[in-house]
Amino acid sequence: IAGITQAPTSQILAAGRRMTLRCTQDMRHNAMYWYRQDLGLGLRLIHYSNTAGTTGKGEVPDGYSVSRANTDDFPLTLASAVPSQTSVYFCASSPGTGGSEAFFGQGTRLTVV
Amino acid sequence: GENVEQHPSTLSVQEGDSAVIKCTYSDSASNYFPWYKQELGKRPQLIIDIRSNVGEKKDQRIAVTLNKTAKHFSLHITETQPEDSAVYFCAASRVWAGGTSYGKLTFGQGTILTVHP
C-alpha cells in the first residue's frame, strides 16, 4: 500500500541521548516535512526538504537536524534530547510540482525523561 | 513568515446543527488554504482545500470560503454528525507559478469540534 510510514510509533528517551526518527514514503513525492504537534499549538514545522539533496529550516528547528539523501527517506535526528522535545512528531510529504496536498505519516510519540 | 490564527479553540454543537471555524492569515502571498481533520490518535487528513483564485468551494456537507482582501477563510460544516467530532486545522501556504508547491504549510492552532447526539 502506497503511503508514508514513520518509525518508531512511540519511544521513551532519556535526556541527553541521541535519537533518529525515521520517515519513508513510496509516492515519489518531491517535498517532505517534519512537524511537531503540541496541545494548543497546532502543528509546527521543524525542517523541510523541497527535493532530494536539499533541506531548510522551519519554525522550530533548534535541537533537530535532517538529511535527504534520496527521494524516499527523510530522517529527523535529535542530537541530545531534552524534555521540551517531548511531543508527537509527524512526517509529511507532498508532490511538489503539480500538487499541494500534504500526506501525513501516522506519527511518533516521543517522551524525553 | 506566515502566521495563521484559528478560532474558536473548542466548538460544541448539537447533531444536525452547523459548525463554522474561522482562520486569518498574515502573508498576502499565501494562495493555498487546506483544511485537515484529525481524529483522536490518528494522523491529520485533508478534507477540503481552496486556492486564492476562487471564493468558495463545496464538497457535500463541507464548504470553505475565502476573503483575500480581509485575509481570512472559514470552514462550514452543515448537518453535523457525531462522526464529525475531531480536531480541525486550517493551514496556509504559497503555491508557486506552474503549480509547484514547496508548501511549507503553516497551521492554525486547531479547533476541537464536539457533536452531541
HADDOCK unambig.tbl for C-alpha pairs under 7 A between the chains (distance, minus, plus):
assign (segid A and resid 31 and name CA) (segid B and resid 102 and name CA) 6.70 0.50 0.50
assign (segid A and resid 40 and name CA) (segid B and resid 109 and name CA) 5.84 0.50 0.50
assign (segid A and resid 41 and name CA) (segid B and resid 109 and name CA) 4.91 0.50 0.50
assign (segid A and resid 42 and name CA) (segid B and resid 107 and name CA) 6.37 0.50 0.50
assign (segid A and resid 42 and name CA) (segid B and resid 108 and name CA) 5.98 0.50 0.50
assign (segid A and resid 42 and name CA) (segid B and resid 109 and name CA) 4.01 0.50 0.50
assign (segid A and resid 42 and name CA) (segid B and resid 110 and name CA) 5.60 0.50 0.50
assign (segid A and resid 43 and name CA) (segid B and resid 107 and name CA) 5.88 0.50 0.50
assign (segid A and resid 50 and name CA) (segid B and resid 102 and name CA) 5.94 0.50 0.50
assign (segid A and resid 96 and name CA) (segid B and resid 100 and name CA) 5.21 0.50 0.50
assign (segid A and resid 96 and name CA) (segid B and resid 101 and name CA) 4.60 0.50 0.50
assign (segid A and resid 96 and name CA) (segid B and resid 102 and name CA) 5.73 0.50 0.50
assign (segid A and resid 97 and name CA) (segid B and resid 99 and name CA) 5.78 0.50 0.50
assign (segid A and resid 97 and name CA) (segid B and resid 100 and name CA) 3.98 0.50 0.50
assign (segid A and resid 97 and name CA) (segid B and resid 101 and name CA) 6.02 0.50 0.50
assign (segid A and resid 98 and name CA) (segid B and resid 99 and name CA) 4.96 0.50 0.50
assign (segid A and resid 98 and name CA) (segid B and resid 100 and name CA) 5.77 0.50 0.50
assign (segid A and resid 99 and name CA) (segid B and resid 99 and name CA) 6.67 0.50 0.50
assign (segid A and resid 99 and name CA) (segid B and resid 100 and name CA) 6.96 0.50 0.50
assign (segid A and resid 99 and name CA) (segid B and resid 101 and name CA) 6.55 0.50 0.50
assign (segid A and resid 100 and name CA) (segid B and resid 101 and name CA) 5.41 0.50 0.50
assign (segid A and resid 100 and name CA) (segid B and resid 103 and name CA) 6.75 0.50 0.50
assign (segid A and resid 104 and name CA) (segid B and resid 43 and name CA) 6.18 0.50 0.50
assign (segid A and resid 104 and name CA) (segid B and resid 44 and name CA) 6.43 0.50 0.50
assign (segid A and resid 105 and name CA) (segid B and resid 43 and name CA) 6.54 0.50 0.50
assign (segid A and resid 106 and name CA) (segid B and resid 42 and name CA) 6.51 0.50 0.50
assign (segid A and resid 106 and name CA) (segid B and resid 43 and name CA) 5.18 0.50 0.50
assign (segid A and resid 107 and name CA) (segid B and resid 43 and name CA) 6.64 0.50 0.50
